[in-house]
Amino acid sequence: MISDRDRRKEPRTCRLFGVAFLLEGVSVKATVTDISRSGAFLHSRVLPRVGTRLDLAIKVQRPQASVVMITGEVVRVVEESSGPGRLRGFAVRWLAMRSREGPAAVAEMLREMGTGPIPESLPMTPTPTSVEYSFEQGRFVNRTPTDPRFRARGDTFEPPDSSQKVSEMSLKAWPVSIPATVFHRKETIPAVIRKLGRKYLALRTETSLLPVSAMVSIRLVLDVPAPRSEFHLLGLVVATSPDPAGGGEAEVRVSSINGEERSESFESVVEAARTGKLPVGP
């Protein structure tokens, strides 16, 4: 049986940043978890049908980065999370990309996507969005005036603002001692969560040091508060501290929790940590 990885034309790079897409005229927020020159996987509660063509607004987490608009086609849908590392969402195949900032912004996003040639020369254009990059042809092409994607909204709606400052409360975390399992690429890493908050946690691994900017899935099972609950958190490693004996400490920015009902239950777990009702290590 051919795996999803074997079917891909390009190797995927693990990334984690906000994206918005238009579905039936409504802007929907999602999270890119990995991306390549041929497509990406989006973690999303809203799932379009296979074959749907979408306009997506993407902006990488870098100061002064430009918003790019990508037209993609949905090629696979994952309706339910079947375990750690397998998230609810959908995969898209890239068709075309453009930006209000012109071809230079498009070329910059191509570099972010990883492997593949970058156009050596950029076209001179009468307007920034009069050309787009065709992934099928591997070059910039003219857009026709009858192209429905010339509509104003399709070129101006914004992705979630990754540069917004997070409130102090959302980054606050409280001491705990919770066994957890971290999934990073093909590794399954035992860990202990040492601090826990709504959007932030700190954990310790004994065997492997997680790299900064890695996208990880974290599984934890709790008996307190009752009833027994299992959570799968998706997060981005923002800082690490190695231990000479092996493994080390890692700080993780939590992006999402699998399942809407899980998000509500997780709030009660954070409240239990804040009020000292969860186990605390030495």
SULJOKA-V870174 format. One record per residue. N is the residue number from 1. RES is the residue in three letters. D_FIRST is the distance of its C-alpha to the first C-alpha in Angstrom with 1 decimal. Layout:
{{N & RES & D_FIRST} {N & RES & D_FIRST}}
//
This chain:
{{1 & MET & 0.0} {2 & ILE & 3.8} {3 & SER & 6.4} {4 & ASP & 9.7} {5 & ARG & 11.5} {6 & ASP & 9.8} {7 & ARG & 10.6} {8 & ARG & 14.1} {9 & LYS & 16.9} {10 & GLU & 19.0} {11 & PRO & 18.8} {12 & ARG & 19.8} {13 & THR & 23.1} {14 & CYS & 23.8} {15 & ARG & 26.9} {16 & LEU & 28.7} {17 & PHE & 31.2} {18 & GLY & 32.5} {19 & VAL & 31.7} {20 & ALA & 33.1} {21 & PHE & 31.8} {22 & LEU & 33.7} {23 & LEU & 32.5} {24 & GLU & 35.0} {25 & GLY & 37.8} {26 & VAL & 37.2} {27 & SER & 36.4} {28 & VAL & 33.7} {29 & LYS & 33.1} {30 & ALA & 29.7} {31 & THR & 28.4} {32 & VAL & 26.2} {33 & THR & 24.1} {34 & ASP & 22.4} {35 & ILE & 23.2} {36 & SER & 22.6} {37 & ARG & 24.2} {38 & SER & 21.6} {39 & GLY & 21.4} {40 & ALA & 21.6} {41 & PHE & 20.7} {42 & LEU & 23.7} {43 & HIS & 24.6} {44 & SER & 26.7} {45 & ARG & 28.2} {46 & VAL & 28.6} {47 & LEU & 25.4} {48 & PRO & 25.7} {49 & ARG & 23.8} {50 & VAL & 20.8} {51 & GLY & 22.7} {52 & THR & 25.7} {53 & ARG & 27.5} {54 & LEU & 29.1} {55 & ASP & 31.9} {56 & LEU & 31.3} {57 & ALA & 34.1} {58 & ILE & 33.1} {59 & LYS & 35.4} {60 & VAL & 34.4} {61 & GLN & 36.3} {62 & ARG & 39.0} {63 & PRO & 42.7} {64 & GLN & 43.7} {65 & ALA & 40.2} {66 & SER & 40.0} {67 & VAL & 38.1} {68 & VAL & 35.7} {69 & MET & 34.5} {70 & ILE & 30.9} {71 & THR & 29.7} {72 & GLY & 26.0} {73 & GLU & 23.7} {74 & VAL & 21.6} {75 & VAL & 17.9} {76 & ARG & 16.4} {77 & VAL & 18.4} {78 & VAL & 18.1} {79 & GLU & 20.9} {80 & GLU & 21.2} {81 & SER & 20.8} {82 & SER & 18.6} {83 & GLY & 19.9} {84 & PRO & 21.2} {85 & GLY & 19.7} {86 & ARG & 18.0} {87 & LEU & 20.8} {88 & ARG & 22.0} {89 & GLY & 22.0} {90 & PHE & 20.4} {91 & ALA & 19.0} {92 & VAL & 21.2} {93 & ARG & 21.2} {94 & TRP & 24.6} {95 & LEU & 26.9} {96 & ALA & 30.4} {97 & MET & 32.5} {98 & ARG & 36.2} {99 & SER & 38.8} {100 & ARG & 42.4} {101 & GLU & 43.2} {102 & GLY & 42.3} {103 & PRO & 40.0} {104 & ALA & 40.7} {105 & ALA & 38.9} {106 & VAL & 35.9} {107 & ALA & 35.8} {108 & GLU & 36.1} {109 & MET & 33.0} {110 & LEU & 31.0} {111 & ARG & 32.1} {112 & GLU & 30.9} {113 & MET & 27.4} {114 & GLY & 27.0} {115 & THR & 26.1} {116 & GLY & 27.4} {117 & PRO & 30.9} {118 & ILE & 33.6} {119 & PRO & 36.1} {120 & GLU & 39.1} {121 & SER & 41.6} {122 & LEU & 41.7} {123 & PRO & 43.2} {124 & MET & 46.6} {125 & THR & 46.3} {126 & PRO & 49.1} {127 & THR & 47.2} {128 & PRO & 44.4} {129 & THR & 41.9} {130 & SER & 42.9} {131 & VAL & 40.0} {132 & GLU & 36.4} {133 & TYR & 33.5} {134 & SER & 31.0} {135 & PHE & 27.5} {136 & GLU & 26.7} {137 & GLN & 29.8} {138 & GLY & 30.0} {139 & ARG & 33.7} {140 & PHE & 36.3} {141 & VAL & 37.3} {142 & ASN & 40.1} {143 & ARG & 39.7} {144 & THR & 41.7} {145 & PRO & 44.4} {146 & THR & 42.8} {147 & ASP & 39.5} {148 & PRO & 39.3} {149 & ARG & 37.9} {150 & PHE & 41.5} {151 & ARG & 42.5} {152 & ALA & 44.1} {153 & ARG & 42.0} {154 & GLY & 38.7} {155 & ASP & 40.2} {156 & THR & 42.0} {157 & PHE & 40.1} {158 & GLU & 39.3} {159 & PRO & 36.4} {160 & PRO & 37.3} {161 & ASP & 39.8} {162 & SER & 38.2} {163 & SER & 41.6} {164 & GLN & 43.5} {165 & LYS & 45.1} {166 & VAL & 43.8} {167 & SER & 46.6} {168 & GLU & 48.0} {169 & MET & 47.2} {170 & SER & 43.5} {171 & LEU & 43.3} {172 & LYS & 45.4} {173 & ALA & 43.9} {174 & TRP & 45.4} {175 & PRO & 45.2} {176 & VAL & 42.8} {177 & SER & 40.9} {178 & ILE & 37.5} {179 & PRO & 34.6} {180 & ALA & 31.4} {181 & THR & 27.9} {182 & VAL & 26.9} {183 & PHE & 23.3} {184 & HIS & 23.3} {185 & ARG & 20.2} {186 & LYS & 18.6} {187 & GLU & 21.9} {188 & THR & 23.3} {189 & ILE & 27.0} {190 & PRO & 29.8} {191 & ALA & 32.6} {192 & VAL & 35.8} {193 & ILE & 36.9} {194 & ARG & 40.6} {195 & LYS & 41.4} {196 & LEU & 40.1} {197 & GLY & 41.0} {198 & ARG & 39.7} {199 & LYS & 38.3} {200 & TYR & 38.5} {201 & LEU & 37.8} {202 & ALA & 38.4} {203 & LEU & 36.5} {204 & ARG & 36.6} {205 & THR & 33.9} {206 & GLU & 34.7} {207 & THR & 32.1} {208 & SER & 30.7} {209 & LEU & 32.7} {210 & LEU & 30.9} {211 & PRO & 31.4} {212 & VAL & 33.6} {213 & SER & 31.8} {214 & ALA & 28.5} {215 & MET & 26.7} {216 & VAL & 26.2} {217 & SER & 25.3} {218 & ILE & 27.8} {219 & ARG & 27.7} {220 & LEU & 31.1} {221 & VAL & 32.4} {222 & LEU & 36.1} {223 & ASP & 38.5} {224 & VAL & 41.3} {225 & PRO & 42.2} {226 & ALA & 41.4} {227 & PRO & 39.1} {228 & ARG & 36.3} {229 & SER & 33.9} {230 & GLU & 30.6} {231 & PHE & 30.0} {232 & HIS & 27.3} {233 & LEU & 29.1} {234 & LEU & 27.9} {235 & GLY & 30.2} {236 & LEU & 31.3} {237 & VAL & 32.9} {238 & VAL & 36.3} {239 & ALA & 38.1} {240 & THR & 37.7} {241 & SER & 40.1} {242 & PRO & 39.0} {243 & ASP & 40.4} {244 & PRO & 41.6} {245 & ALA & 40.4} {246 & GLY & 36.8} {247 & GLY & 35.0} {248 & GLY & 37.4} {249 & GLU & 38.2} {250 & ALA & 36.2} {251 & GLU & 37.4} {252 & VAL & 34.8} {253 & ARG & 35.5} {254 & VAL & 33.8} {255 & SER & 32.3} {256 & SER & 30.9} {257 & ILE & 30.3} {258 & ASN & 27.5} {259 & GLY & 29.1} {260 & GLU & 32.6} {261 & GLU & 34.0} {262 & ARG & 32.8} {263 & SER & 34.8} {264 & GLU & 37.9} {265 & SER & 37.5} {266 & PHE & 36.9} {267 & GLU & 40.4} {268 & SER & 41.9} {269 & VAL & 40.3} {270 & VAL & 41.7} {271 & GLU & 45.1} {272 & ALA & 45.0} {273 & ALA & 44.5} {274 & ARG & 47.3} {275 & THR & 49.7} {276 & GLY & 48.9} {277 & LYS & 47.2} {278 & LEU & 44.1} {279 & PRO & 44.2} {280 & VAL & 45.5} {281 & GLY & 45.0} {282 & PRO & 47.8}}
//
